[in-house]
Amino acid sequence: MDLITELEEARAAEKDQAHFYRTLAAEAEDRADEAMSERFNELHADEQHHVSRLTARLLELGASLAELQPSDSSSARMDGWEAAASMREDAEVERYERLLQAEGVDAGTRALLEEILDTERHHATDLGGKWTQA
């Protein structure tokens, strides 16, 4: 396992996840559904926080950051969003559990991965956000 590559992939996935929730939040706002808009925006904030933390860690490890390409969240819709979000969150949990099992993960990276995993487990269980502190 190349730690830098794995962290870059996690960063890209987090950006995609943030965009997914932002797309849902925009739909909720268009529907004037304040409760769902807040819920999606809280999930978005957590995922965006993960992007920022992974970006910082990659820079600390001396990586050159790849530009993150915009994801296509055109399929993100409020109707049936729970099933899609649940699958996405389960994949996030699996990613961080796998990363934590890998050899050669330094203490600083391990602490970050554990923190993100904790948040992702909450997301998978509750499909709600704002588990991270800004």
ZICOR-V747223 format. One line per field, one symbol per residue. ss: DSSP state (@ for helix, = for strand, . for the rest). phi: phi as a letter, one per 40 degrees, with the letter a starting at -180 (. if undefined). Layout:
# ZICOR-V747223
ss->???
phi->???
This chain:
# ZICOR-V747223
ss->..@@@@@@@@@@@@@@@@@@@@@@@@@@@@...@@@@@@@@@@@@@@@@@@@@@@@@@@@....................@@@@@@@@@@@@@@@@@@@@@.....@@@@@@@@@@@@@@@@@@@@........
phi->.cdccccccccccccccccdcccccccccccgccccdcdccccdccccccdcccdccccccgcccccccdccbcccbccgccccccccccccdcdccccccccgccdccdccccccddccccdccbfabgcbcc
